[in-house]
Amino acid sequence: MRFASTRRGCEPVSLSVALRQGLAGDGGLYVPESWPRLTPRAPAEDLPALAREVLQVFVTGDALEGLLADVAREAFNFPAPLVSLDAAHGLFALELFHGPTAAFKDFGARFLAAALARLGAGQGAGPRSGESAGQSAGDSAAARPLHILVATSGDTGGAVAAAFHHRPGVRVAVLFPEGLVSPTQQQQLTCWDDNVSSLAVRGRFDDCQRLVKEAFADAHLRARAQLSSANSINLGRLLPQTVYYWAASLALQRSLGRPASFVIPSGNLGNATACVWARRLGAPISSIVLAHNANRTVPDYLQDGVLRPRPSVATLSSAMDVGDPSNLERVTALYPDATALRDAVSAVSVDDAATRARIRADYMRYGRVWCPHSAVAAEAYTRLADTAASGPWVIVATAHPAKFREIVEPLIGRPLDMPANLARLFERRSSYVTIDATLAALEGAL
C-alpha cells in the first residue's frame, strides 16, 4: 500500500515515510492510494486483534509490517466501551475517554508514538529534496532528534505529550491558544518536562495550526531540524481511529443485525474522517452526522456549496473551535464537491445555549454526564427526524466530562469525580512559554 498527497504534487510514499513526514512535500495530506474491502473476523471487544486485521493491509511491504502486533498492543491497551443509553430507540454512547489523558486522541497519539519509536524516530523524517520519495527515511539523514509540532485546541496536545513523553530521539512542541482552553486542559498540556515543551500562542487555534503549516513550508527551518506532526494531519493518527468505528459497528451488526449510524463531535474533522474511511473500507456503517459547534464552516458548505473558511469562534466545546478544518481536504479527496459530500454525510451546528441545555437534560433523563463536545453530538442526535433516528445510533463521547468540570459541574449541580488517569496529571508541575503567533517566535522557541 502506498499513500498519495491529496494535492497530487509529489510521488506516493510508504506508510513509514508518511508517518515520519506528517505533511506531504506539496503541502497536502496523505491518503491511501486504494480502498480495499475488508472483512475482519476478530472479536469487536478485542481492539488489539481487530487493529491488526484492519491495519494489516496498510503495512504490508512496509517496515512496520512485522511490528504491527506490538504497536497495536501498546496503542490499544484500554477499552472503548459501547454503552446503551436507550434500548427502546437503539441509542448508544461510544466511550473513547478511558486512555491516559481521557480523550479519544489517546488512541491515535499512542499508535503514532509506538510506531515511530519502533521505526527509530531520530533516524530521519523522510526523503529530502532530491531524494527518492520511496527511499527509507533511515538512509536519508544521520540520527538526530525528530521535532514534532502539534497544534491543539485542547485535547490533542495532552494526548501527544503523554504518548511521546520520555521517548528517545523525539522532541515535542505543543502549541495551544493562550486563554482559550479550560484550566483542566491547560494543566494536561503544560505538565510535561524532558522532551516536551508547551507554547501558549497569543491567538486562536487557527493561528497555532497556521504556525505548524508555516514551519513545514519554511525551507530554512526544515534544513535545521527534522519536522513532523502529530496532529490529525498525520496519517498515523487517523488510521488507528478507524479501529474503534469498526469495533462499534461490528458489535452492533452482530448483535442487532443492522448497520450503525454515528453522530460525531467535529472540529478539525480527524475523528469524522476516520469514520468515513472505516465505512469506505467496508465497516457496517449507515449514516454519519458531523456535529459542529458555532464554527459553521462545514455545515454551511453542505448547505450552500460554498466553502468559506473563517476565523474560529470560541465556544464551550473548545477542542472543536476550528474555522478552517484541515481534514476537510481528505474528505473532499473522496467527495470532491458539496453535492457528493452531502450524499455521504450530514452536518449540524449547535450553539452554547443548546449545549448547556443538553448537558442538563441528558443528566436528568439518562443520568449521563456529557463533556461539552459530546453534548454537541447528543444535541445533534435529538434534531434528527423520527424516520432518520431509527437505531442503532451511536453518540461518540470523545472526552471525560471531568476535563471540563468548570463548565459541567454548575449545570448538573454536583461535583464530578476525577478519574485516576487525570488526577495523576494534576500531581505534576505546570510550565509553559508564551509566544507571539509568528513563525519567527516559534523558531526562537524551538
C-alpha positions as CSV (number, residue, x, y, z in Angstrom):
1,M,0.0,0.0,0.0
2,R,1.3,3.5,-0.9
3,F,0.0,6.8,0.2
4,A,-0.6,9.8,-2.1
5,S,-0.9,13.5,-1.3
6,T,-4.4,15.0,-1.6
7,R,-2.8,17.6,-3.9
8,R,-1.1,15.0,-6.2
9,G,2.1,17.2,-6.3
10,C,4.6,14.6,-5.1
11,E,5.2,10.9,-5.5
12,P,3.3,8.4,-3.3
13,V,5.3,7.1,-0.3
14,S,5.2,4.1,2.1
15,L,3.4,4.3,5.4
16,S,6.6,4.7,7.4
17,V,7.7,7.7,5.3
18,A,4.2,9.2,5.6
19,L,4.3,8.9,9.4
20,R,7.7,10.5,9.7
21,Q,6.9,13.3,7.3
22,G,3.5,14.2,8.7
23,L,2.7,16.6,5.9
24,A,3.3,15.7,2.2
25,G,6.0,17.6,0.4
26,D,3.5,19.6,-1.6
27,G,1.6,20.7,1.5
28,G,-1.1,18.1,1.0
29,L,-2.3,15.4,3.3
30,Y,-1.5,11.7,2.8
31,V,-4.4,9.4,1.8
32,P,-4.4,5.7,0.8
33,E,-4.0,5.1,-3.0
34,S,-6.7,2.4,-2.9
35,W,-9.6,1.3,-0.7
36,P,-9.7,-2.5,-0.3
37,R,-12.9,-4.0,1.2
38,L,-12.0,-5.6,4.5
39,T,-13.8,-8.4,6.4
40,P,-12.2,-8.6,9.8
41,R,-13.3,-11.5,12.0
42,A,-11.7,-10.6,15.3
43,P,-14.0,-10.1,18.3
44,A,-15.2,-6.5,18.4
45,E,-14.1,-6.1,22.0
46,D,-10.5,-7.3,21.3
47,L,-9.2,-4.0,20.0
48,P,-5.5,-5.1,19.5
49,A,-6.6,-8.1,17.4
50,L,-9.1,-6.1,15.4
51,A,-6.4,-3.4,14.8
52,R,-4.1,-6.0,13.4
53,E,-6.7,-7.2,11.0
54,V,-7.9,-3.8,9.9
55,L,-4.5,-2.1,9.6
56,Q,-2.6,-5.1,8.1
57,V,-3.4,-4.0,4.5
58,F,-1.8,-0.6,5.1
59,V,1.5,-2.0,6.5
60,T,2.1,-4.9,4.0
61,G,5.5,-4.4,2.5
62,D,6.4,-1.6,4.9
63,A,8.9,-1.5,7.7
64,L,6.0,-1.6,10.1
65,E,4.6,-4.9,8.9
66,G,6.5,-7.1,11.4
67,L,6.0,-4.5,14.1
68,L,2.2,-4.0,13.9
69,A,1.2,-6.6,16.5
70,D,3.5,-4.9,19.2
71,V,2.3,-1.4,18.1
72,A,-1.3,-2.4,18.3
73,R,-0.9,-4.0,21.8
74,E,0.7,-0.8,23.1
75,A,-1.8,1.6,21.5
76,F,-5.0,-0.3,22.2
77,N,-4.4,-1.3,25.8
78,F,-7.5,0.4,27.1
79,P,-11.2,-0.2,26.2
80,A,-13.7,1.7,24.0
81,P,-16.9,0.5,25.6
82,L,-20.3,0.8,23.8
83,V,-22.9,1.8,26.4
84,S,-26.6,1.5,25.9
85,L,-28.5,4.8,26.7
86,D,-32.0,4.0,25.4
87,A,-32.6,0.4,24.4
88,A,-36.1,1.2,23.0
89,H,-34.7,3.6,20.5
90,G,-31.4,1.8,19.9
91,L,-29.3,4.7,21.2
92,F,-25.7,4.1,22.4
93,A,-22.7,6.0,23.5
94,L,-19.2,5.1,22.4
95,E,-16.9,6.0,25.2
96,L,-13.5,6.9,23.9
97,F,-12.1,8.6,27.0
98,H,-10.6,5.7,29.0
99,G,-7.0,6.3,28.0
100,P,-4.1,8.2,29.7
101,T,-5.5,11.7,29.0
102,A,-9.2,10.9,29.0
103,A,-9.8,11.8,25.3
104,F,-10.3,9.8,22.1
105,K,-7.0,11.2,20.8
106,D,-5.1,8.9,23.0
107,F,-5.7,6.0,20.5
108,G,-4.0,7.8,17.6
109,A,-1.3,9.5,19.6
110,R,-0.2,6.3,21.2
111,F,-0.2,4.4,17.9
112,L,1.9,7.1,16.3
113,A,4.4,7.2,19.2
114,A,4.7,3.4,19.3
115,A,5.2,3.2,15.6
116,L,7.8,5.9,15.4
117,A,9.7,4.5,18.4
118,R,10.0,1.2,16.7
119,L,11.0,2.7,13.4
120,G,13.8,4.7,15.1
121,A,12.3,8.2,15.4
122,G,15.6,10.0,15.2
123,Q,16.7,8.4,12.0
124,G,15.2,11.0,9.7
125,A,11.9,12.4,8.7
126,G,11.6,11.1,5.2
127,P,13.1,12.0,1.8
128,R,14.6,15.4,1.4
129,S,14.8,17.5,-1.8
130,G,16.4,15.5,-4.5
131,E,15.9,12.1,-2.9
132,S,13.5,9.4,-3.9
133,A,10.1,9.6,-2.3
134,G,10.3,5.9,-1.5
135,Q,13.8,6.0,-0.1
136,S,14.0,4.8,3.5
137,A,14.0,7.7,5.9
138,G,16.6,5.9,7.9
139,D,19.0,6.2,4.9
140,S,18.4,9.9,4.4
141,A,19.9,11.5,7.5
142,A,22.2,10.9,10.3
143,A,20.5,10.2,13.6
144,R,19.2,13.4,15.2
145,P,16.0,14.3,17.1
146,L,12.7,14.4,15.3
147,H,10.9,17.6,16.2
148,I,7.1,17.0,16.4
149,L,5.0,20.1,16.2
150,V,1.4,19.8,17.4
151,A,-1.3,22.5,17.3
152,T,-4.0,21.8,19.8
153,S,-7.4,23.3,20.7
154,G,-7.4,21.3,23.9
155,D,-7.1,17.5,23.8
156,T,-4.6,16.7,21.1
157,G,-1.6,18.3,22.8
158,G,-2.1,16.4,26.0
159,A,-2.5,13.1,24.3
160,V,0.5,13.6,22.1
161,A,2.6,14.9,25.1
162,A,1.7,11.8,27.1
163,A,2.4,9.4,24.3
164,F,5.8,10.8,23.4
165,H,7.0,11.8,26.9
166,H,10.5,10.4,27.6
167,R,10.7,8.8,24.1
168,P,14.3,8.9,22.9
169,G,15.0,10.6,19.7
170,V,11.9,12.8,19.7
171,R,11.2,16.4,20.9
172,V,7.7,17.7,21.0
173,A,6.4,21.3,20.9
174,V,2.7,21.7,21.9
175,L,1.1,24.9,20.6
176,F,-2.1,26.0,22.3
177,P,-4.1,29.2,22.1
178,E,-3.5,31.3,25.2
179,G,-6.5,31.6,27.5
180,L,-8.8,29.5,25.2
181,V,-8.6,26.1,26.8
182,S,-10.1,25.0,30.1
183,P,-7.9,25.1,33.2
184,T,-8.0,21.3,33.3
185,Q,-6.9,21.1,29.7
186,Q,-4.2,23.6,30.3
187,Q,-2.8,21.6,33.1
188,Q,-2.6,18.4,30.9
189,L,-1.0,20.5,28.1
190,T,1.7,22.0,30.3
191,C,2.6,19.4,33.0
192,W,5.4,17.8,31.0
193,D,9.2,18.1,31.0
194,D,12.2,16.4,29.5
195,N,11.5,16.2,25.7
196,V,8.1,18.0,25.7
197,S,7.8,21.8,25.6
198,S,4.5,23.7,25.8
199,L,3.9,27.0,24.0
200,A,1.0,29.3,24.6
201,V,0.3,31.2,21.4
202,R,-1.2,34.7,21.5
203,G,-4.0,33.9,19.2
204,R,-6.6,31.2,18.4
205,F,-6.3,27.6,17.4
206,D,-6.2,28.6,13.7
207,D,-3.1,30.6,14.5
208,C,-1.5,27.6,16.1
209,Q,-2.4,25.4,13.1
210,R,-1.1,28.1,10.7
211,L,2.3,28.2,12.5
212,V,2.7,24.5,12.2
213,K,2.0,24.6,8.5
214,E,4.3,27.6,8.0
215,A,7.1,25.7,9.8
216,F,6.7,22.8,7.5
217,A,6.8,25.1,4.5
218,D,9.9,27.0,5.6
219,A,12.9,25.6,3.9
220,H,15.4,27.3,6.3
221,L,13.7,25.7,9.3
222,R,13.4,22.3,7.7
223,A,17.1,22.4,6.8
224,R,17.9,22.9,10.5
225,A,15.5,20.4,12.1
226,Q,13.7,17.3,11.2
227,L,10.0,18.2,11.5
228,S,6.9,16.0,11.7
229,S,3.4,16.5,13.0
230,A,1.2,14.6,15.5
231,N,-2.0,16.5,14.6
232,S,-4.6,14.6,12.7
233,I,-2.9,15.8,9.5
234,N,-0.6,12.9,10.3
235,L,-1.8,9.6,8.8
236,G,-0.6,7.8,11.9
237,R,-3.4,9.5,13.9
238,L,-6.3,8.7,11.6
239,L,-5.7,5.1,10.6
240,P,-5.9,3.7,14.2
241,Q,-9.0,5.8,14.8
242,T,-10.8,3.7,12.2
243,V,-10.5,0.7,14.5
244,Y,-13.0,1.8,17.2
245,Y,-15.5,2.6,14.5
246,W,-15.0,-0.9,13.1
247,A,-15.4,-2.3,16.7
248,A,-18.6,-0.5,17.5
249,S,-20.2,-1.1,14.1
250,L,-19.3,-4.8,14.1
251,A,-20.6,-5.2,17.6
252,L,-24.0,-3.7,16.7
253,Q,-24.2,-5.5,13.4
254,R,-23.5,-8.9,15.1
255,S,-25.9,-8.3,17.9
256,L,-28.8,-6.4,16.2
257,G,-28.3,-7.4,12.6
258,R,-28.3,-3.7,11.4
259,P,-25.6,-1.2,10.4
260,A,-24.9,1.5,12.9
261,S,-25.0,5.3,12.4
262,F,-22.8,7.7,14.2
263,V,-23.0,11.3,15.5
264,I,-19.5,12.6,15.9
265,P,-18.3,15.8,17.6
266,S,-16.4,17.6,14.8
267,G,-13.8,20.3,14.7
268,N,-10.7,19.6,12.6
269,L,-12.6,16.5,11.2
270,G,-9.9,13.9,12.0
271,N,-12.3,11.7,14.0
272,A,-15.1,12.1,11.4
273,T,-12.7,11.3,8.6
274,A,-11.7,8.1,10.4
275,C,-15.4,7.1,10.4
276,V,-15.8,7.9,6.8
277,W,-12.7,5.8,6.0
278,A,-13.9,2.9,8.1
279,R,-17.2,2.9,6.1
280,R,-15.2,3.1,2.8
281,L,-13.2,0.0,3.9
282,G,-16.4,-2.0,4.5
283,A,-17.4,-1.3,8.1
284,P,-21.2,-1.8,8.5
285,I,-21.9,1.9,9.0
286,S,-25.0,3.7,7.7
287,S,-25.4,7.4,8.3
288,I,-22.6,9.8,9.6
289,V,-23.6,13.1,11.2
290,L,-21.0,15.7,11.8
291,A,-21.9,17.7,15.0
292,H,-20.3,21.1,15.0
293,N,-20.5,23.9,17.5
294,A,-20.9,27.6,16.4
295,N,-18.0,27.2,14.0
296,R,-20.2,26.5,10.9
297,T,-17.7,26.2,8.1
298,V,-18.7,22.6,7.2
299,P,-22.4,22.8,7.9
300,D,-22.6,26.0,5.7
301,Y,-20.6,24.3,2.9
302,L,-23.0,21.4,2.9
303,Q,-25.9,23.7,2.8
304,D,-25.0,26.2,0.1
305,G,-22.0,24.5,-1.7
306,V,-19.6,27.4,-1.0
307,L,-16.5,26.7,1.2
308,R,-15.8,29.8,3.3
309,P,-13.0,29.1,5.9
310,R,-13.2,31.8,8.6
311,P,-11.6,32.7,11.9
312,S,-12.7,30.3,14.7
313,V,-15.2,31.3,17.3
314,A,-14.6,30.5,21.0
315,T,-17.2,28.1,22.4
316,L,-17.8,25.8,25.4
317,S,-16.6,22.9,23.3
318,S,-13.1,24.4,22.8
319,A,-11.4,21.4,21.1
320,M,-13.9,21.9,18.2
321,D,-13.2,25.6,17.7
322,V,-11.9,25.3,14.2
323,G,-12.8,27.6,11.3
324,D,-10.6,26.0,8.6
325,P,-10.7,22.2,9.2
326,S,-7.5,20.6,7.8
327,N,-9.1,17.2,7.2
328,L,-11.8,18.6,5.0
329,E,-9.1,18.2,2.4
330,R,-9.1,14.5,3.0
331,V,-12.8,14.2,2.9
332,T,-13.1,16.2,-0.3
333,A,-10.5,13.9,-1.9
334,L,-13.2,11.2,-1.7
335,Y,-16.2,13.5,-2.3
336,P,-14.9,16.4,-4.4
337,D,-18.0,18.7,-4.3
338,A,-20.7,19.6,-1.9
339,T,-23.3,17.5,-3.6
340,A,-21.2,14.4,-3.4
341,L,-20.3,15.1,0.2
342,R,-23.9,15.8,1.1
343,D,-24.8,12.3,0.0
344,A,-22.1,10.9,2.2
345,V,-22.5,12.8,5.5
346,S,-24.7,15.5,7.1
347,A,-23.8,18.3,9.4
348,V,-25.5,20.1,12.3
349,S,-24.4,23.3,14.1
350,V,-25.2,23.6,17.9
351,D,-24.7,26.8,19.9
352,D,-23.6,27.0,23.5
353,A,-27.1,27.5,24.9
354,A,-28.2,24.3,23.4
355,T,-25.1,22.6,24.6
356,R,-25.7,23.6,28.1
357,A,-29.4,22.6,27.9
358,R,-28.4,19.2,26.5
359,I,-25.9,18.5,29.4
360,R,-28.7,19.3,31.9
361,A,-31.4,17.3,30.0
362,D,-29.5,14.1,29.4
363,Y,-28.2,14.1,33.0
364,M,-31.8,14.2,34.2
365,R,-33.1,11.7,31.6
366,Y,-30.3,9.1,31.4
367,G,-28.1,10.0,34.4
368,R,-25.5,10.6,31.7
369,V,-22.9,13.4,32.1
370,W,-21.5,14.6,28.8
371,C,-18.4,16.7,28.2
372,P,-19.3,19.9,26.1
373,H,-18.1,18.2,22.9
374,S,-20.1,15.0,23.4
375,A,-23.1,17.2,24.3
376,V,-22.9,18.8,20.9
377,A,-23.3,15.4,19.4
378,A,-26.1,14.4,21.8
379,E,-28.0,17.6,20.8
380,A,-27.4,16.9,17.1
381,Y,-29.0,13.4,17.6
382,T,-32.1,14.9,19.1
383,R,-32.6,17.0,16.0
384,L,-32.8,14.0,13.6
385,A,-36.1,13.4,12.0
386,D,-38.0,10.5,13.6
387,T,-37.6,8.3,10.5
388,A,-33.9,9.0,10.3
389,A,-33.4,8.4,14.0
390,S,-34.4,4.7,14.0
391,G,-31.5,2.8,15.5
392,P,-28.9,1.8,16.2
393,W,-27.4,5.3,16.6
394,V,-24.2,5.9,18.4
395,I,-23.2,9.2,20.1
396,V,-19.4,9.4,20.1
397,A,-18.3,10.5,23.6
398,T,-14.9,12.0,22.9
399,A,-13.7,13.2,26.3
400,H,-14.4,12.6,30.0
401,P,-16.6,15.4,31.5
402,A,-14.2,16.0,34.3
403,K,-11.8,17.6,31.9
404,F,-14.4,20.4,31.7
405,R,-15.6,20.4,35.3
406,E,-15.7,24.2,35.4
407,I,-18.4,24.1,32.8
408,V,-20.2,20.8,33.6
409,E,-20.5,20.9,37.4
410,P,-22.6,24.0,37.6
411,L,-25.0,22.6,35.0
412,I,-25.6,19.3,36.8
413,G,-25.4,20.7,40.3
414,R,-22.8,18.3,41.7
415,P,-19.1,17.8,41.7
416,L,-17.5,15.3,39.2
417,D,-15.2,12.5,40.3
418,M,-11.8,12.9,38.8
419,P,-10.6,9.7,37.1
420,A,-7.3,8.4,38.2
421,N,-5.6,9.0,34.8
422,L,-6.5,12.7,35.0
423,A,-5.7,13.0,38.7
424,R,-2.1,11.9,38.1
425,L,-1.6,14.8,35.7
426,F,-2.5,17.3,38.4
427,E,0.3,16.0,40.6
428,R,2.8,17.3,38.0
429,R,4.2,20.9,37.9
430,S,2.9,23.1,35.1
431,S,5.3,25.0,32.8
432,Y,5.0,26.8,29.5
433,V,6.3,29.7,27.4
434,T,4.1,32.3,25.8
435,I,4.9,33.4,22.2
436,D,3.5,35.6,19.5
437,A,1.7,34.0,16.6
438,T,4.6,34.4,14.2
439,L,7.0,31.9,12.6
440,A,10.0,33.8,14.0
441,A,8.7,33.4,17.5
442,L,8.1,29.7,17.0
443,E,11.5,29.2,15.6
444,G,13.0,31.1,18.5
445,A,11.2,28.9,21.0
446,L,12.3,25.7,19.2
